[in-house]
């Protein structure tokens, strides 16, 4: 059956205020170099990356009816993400985060005010909607997400997870994931749980053994991202390591999120695991040249030129930057 969507995201979207400083202020007054509003949220930003790469992306989550909810919706539409199943709760405030980047040492600080809205519940899951996609991408698991996973698996589809932190909602649900992409924070938490000697650096062989532990619990593909140290992964009995790409880093906010969306897009389009990870690394690298999680998301042409030449074509990226400077 022809699918309406390539990827549906289930999660909690948010709105970010991105601020660039020289350094966190030590006094009552400090100069702000720049600021802008950008949509946020792990799964939401991944879907925006997929939308910009030409995928038919849609998002199901709950937002408030406040100005932040309106901004979240507008930013999804700007990034080619369908909002037909975005749920609005009256009288509730949406998720909000202040993302502060320091020029001096590239540090970032995230100050969040959680959403007042509920998570997606089983009754929110439209079976026909879920069946209309090839893949689900999730960042948490509850009964609603498990219901959606069962539906898409019954149709031969896949579930991808953003394992940002070592939390029970991830490691208690390995069985529903097909594509598992975790952060270094998740990896370190898992190592501690498994009793690894954290005082010494693990060998590559030991790192792959950790990934095999996850693979044996359910996922077909297991990848961990390690920031400036690139990424490593396993699929079946094969392993791979990829270095980070050389770009002038401005802000790493959202780098892992867009990696997920780009990997899923590439894999669904027929790339093998290693080349899909290279593709995702390219998207993540370009994103890091700009403030915030979304201004630096490339389109397909910009990405392909970067992967061939190592140069970032600024034309498309600068248009996005200017859009976010103006707001919605």
C-alpha positions in Angstrom: 0.0 0.0 0.0 1.3 3.5 -0.9 2.1 5.4 2.3 1.2 9.0 2.9 4.1 9.7 5.2 7.7 8.5 5.4 8.2 9.4 9.1 5.8 10.2 11.9 7.3 11.7 15.1 5.6 11.1 18.5 6.9 13.4 21.2 6.7 16.7 23.0 7.6 19.6 20.9 8.9 22.9 22.3 9.9 26.4 21.6 13.5 27.6 22.2 14.8 31.1 22.8 18.5 30.9 21.6 20.9 33.5 23.1 24.5 34.1 22.2 26.8 35.6 24.8 30.5 36.1 25.1 30.4 34.4 28.5 27.8 33.8 31.2 27.4 37.2 33.0 29.1 37.7 36.4 27.4 41.0 36.9 23.9 42.4 36.6 24.4 43.5 33.0 25.9 41.8 30.0 25.9 42.3 26.2 23.9 39.9 24.1 25.4 39.3 20.7 22.4 37.7 19.1 19.1 36.0 19.8 16.3 34.2 18.0 13.3 31.9 18.5 13.5 28.4 17.1 11.3 25.4 17.5 12.7 22.7 19.8 12.3 19.2 21.1 14.4 16.1 20.3 11.9 14.3 18.1 10.4 17.5 16.7 13.8 18.8 15.4 14.6 15.4 13.9 11.4 15.6 11.9 12.3 19.1 10.8 15.6 17.7 9.5 13.8 15.0 7.6 11.3 17.5 6.2 14.1 19.6 4.8 15.7 16.6 3.2 12.6 16.0 1.1 10.9 13.4 3.3 7.1 13.4 3.9 7.2 14.1 7.6 4.4 14.5 10.2 4.2 15.1 13.9 1.8 13.9 16.6 2.2 15.6 20.0 0.4 17.9 22.5 1.0 21.6 22.7 -0.8 24.4 24.6 -3.0 27.1 23.1 -0.5 29.8 24.1 1.7 31.9 21.9 4.5 29.3 22.2 2.1 26.7 20.7 1.4 28.9 17.8 5.1 29.4 17.2 5.7 25.7 17.4 3.1 25.0 14.8 4.4 27.7 12.5 8.0 26.4 12.7 6.8 22.9 11.8 5.1 24.2 8.7 8.3 26.2 7.8 10.2 23.0 7.9 7.8 21.0 5.8 6.3 18.9 8.7 2.6 18.1 8.6 0.7 19.3 11.7 -2.7 17.6 11.0 -2.3 15.5 14.2 -0.8 18.1 16.5 -3.1 18.2 19.5 -3.9 21.6 21.2 -4.8 21.6 24.9 -6.8 24.7 25.9 -5.5 26.7 28.8 -2.1 25.0 28.9 1.4 26.4 28.3 3.8 24.7 25.9 7.3 23.5 26.6 9.9 26.4 26.6 13.6 26.4 26.8 16.3 29.1 26.9 19.4 27.9 25.1 22.5 30.0 26.0 25.6 29.7 23.9 28.9 31.2 25.1 31.3 32.4 22.4 34.4 32.2 24.7 34.5 28.5 25.3 31.6 27.1 23.2 29.7 26.1 26.3 25.9 25.8 26.2 23.4 26.1 29.0 19.8 24.9 28.7 17.2 26.4 31.1 13.9 24.6 30.6 10.3 25.2 31.8 8.4 21.9 31.1 5.2 21.8 29.3 1.9 21.9 31.2 0.5 19.6 28.5 0.0 15.8 28.8 1.9 13.3 26.8 0.3 11.4 23.8 -2.1 8.9 25.2 -3.5 5.7 23.6 -6.8 7.4 22.7 -4.8 10.0 20.7 -3.4 7.3 18.4 -5.3 7.3 15.1 -4.6 3.8 13.7 -5.1 4.8 10.0 -2.7 7.7 10.6 0.0 5.5 12.0 -0.5 2.9 9.3 0.0 5.6 6.7 3.8 5.9 7.6 6.8 3.8 7.0 8.6 4.7 10.3 7.9 6.1 13.7 10.5 8.2 15.4 10.1 8.6 19.2 11.9 10.1 22.2 10.0 8.6 25.1 7.8 5.5 25.5 4.4 5.3 27.2 1.3 3.3 26.5 0.4 5.5 23.6 3.8 5.1 22.0 3.7 1.3 22.5 0.3 1.2 20.8 1.6 3.1 17.8 4.7 0.9 17.7 2.5 -2.2 17.6 0.4 -0.8 14.8 3.3 0.2 12.6 5.1 -3.1 13.1 1.9 -4.9 12.1 2.2 -3.0 8.8 5.9 -3.9 8.3 7.1 -0.5 9.4 9.9 0.5 11.8 10.4 2.4 15.0 13.4 4.7 15.6 14.3 6.0 19.0 16.4 9.0 20.2 18.0 7.6 23.3 19.3 10.9 24.7 19.6 9.9 28.3 19.8 6.6 30.1 16.2 6.4 31.3 13.8 3.5 32.1 11.4 4.5 29.3 14.2 3.6 26.9 16.0 0.6 28.4 12.7 -1.1 29.5 11.4 -1.0 25.9 14.3 -2.2 23.7 11.9 -4.7 22.2 9.9 -2.1 20.3 12.9 -0.4 18.6 14.3 -1.2 15.2 16.8 1.7 14.9 18.4 2.7 18.2 20.5 5.9 18.2 21.9 6.9 21.5 24.0 9.8 22.8 27.3 9.6 24.7 25.3 10.4 27.9 23.2 7.3 27.3 26.3 5.2 26.6 28.0 6.4 29.8 24.9 5.6 31.8 24.7 2.1 30.3 28.4 1.5 30.9 28.0 2.4 34.6 24.9 0.1 34.9 26.9 -2.8 33.3 29.8 -2.3 35.8 32.4 -1.0 33.3 35.6 0.5 34.7 34.9 4.1 34.0 38.3 5.2 35.2 39.9 3.9 32.0 39.0 4.6 28.4 37.2 1.7 26.8 38.8 0.1 23.8 36.8 0.1 20.5 36.2 -3.6 20.9 34.7 -3.1 24.4 32.5 -0.2 23.0 31.1 -2.5 20.4 30.4 -5.2 23.1 28.3 -2.6 24.8 26.4 -2.0 21.6 25.9 -5.7 21.1 24.3 -5.8 24.5 21.7 -3.3 23.2 21.3 -5.1 19.9 20.6 -8.4 21.5 17.7 -6.8 23.4 15.9 -6.0 20.2 17.1 -3.2 17.8 18.5 -4.3 14.5 20.7 -1.1 14.2 22.5 0.4 17.2 24.5 3.7 16.8 26.0 6.0 19.4 27.1 9.5 18.7 30.1 10.9 20.6 30.2 14.6 19.5 33.7 15.5 18.3 34.7 11.9 18.4 32.2 11.0 15.7 29.9 7.9 15.9 30.1 4.2 16.1 27.6 1.5 15.4 26.7 -2.1 14.7 24.1 -3.8 12.5 24.0 -7.6 12.4 27.6 -8.7 12.9 29.1 -5.7 11.2 30.6 -2.7 13.0 31.7 0.8 11.9 33.3 4.0 13.2 33.0 7.4 11.5 35.0 10.5 12.5 33.4 13.9 13.0 33.6 16.3 10.0 35.7 19.5 10.2 33.5 22.6 10.4 33.7 25.8 12.4 31.4 24.9 15.3 29.2 27.7 16.7 26.6 25.7 18.6 26.0 22.0 19.1 22.4 22.4 20.2 20.2 19.9 18.3 23.2 18.2 16.6 22.0 14.7 17.8 18.4 15.5 16.9 19.1 16.3 13.3 21.4 13.3 13.1 18.4 11.1 13.9 16.2 12.7 11.3 18.8 12.5 8.6 19.8 8.9 9.3 16.2 7.8 9.2 15.6 9.7 6.0 18.7 8.2 4.3 18.0 4.7 5.5 14.4 4.8 4.3 15.6 6.1 1.0 17.7 2.9 0.5 21.2 3.8 1.8 23.1 1.2 3.7 23.7 1.8 7.4 27.2 3.2 7.1 26.4 5.6 4.3 23.2 6.7 6.1 25.4 7.5 9.1 27.8 9.5 6.9 24.8 11.4 5.5 23.5 12.1 9.1 27.0 13.2 10.2 27.0 15.7 7.3 23.7 17.2 8.4 24.7 17.4 12.0 28.0 19.1 11.1 26.3 21.8 8.9 23.8 22.4 11.7 26.6 23.1 14.2 27.8 26.1 12.1 24.7 28.1 13.2 23.0 29.0 16.5 20.2 26.8 17.7 18.8 23.5 16.7 17.2 24.4 13.4 18.7 27.5 11.6 21.6 25.4 10.3 19.5 22.4 8.9 20.6 22.0 5.3 18.4 20.9 2.3 19.4 18.0 0.1 21.4 20.1 -2.4 23.4 21.9 0.3 24.2 18.6 2.1 25.3 16.8 -1.1 27.6 19.6 -2.0 29.1 19.5 1.5 29.7 15.8 1.3 31.4 16.1 -2.0 33.5 19.2 -1.4 33.7 19.7 2.4 32.3 23.3 1.8 29.1 24.6 3.2 27.1 26.5 0.6 25.8 29.5 2.6 23.0 30.6 0.3 20.3 28.3 1.7 21.6 28.4 5.2 21.7 32.2 5.4 18.1 32.3 4.2 17.1 30.1 7.2 19.2 32.2 9.6 17.4 35.4 8.4 14.0 33.7 8.7 14.7 32.8 12.3 16.0 36.3 13.1 12.7 37.7 12.0 10.7 35.2 14.1 7.3 33.8 13.0 
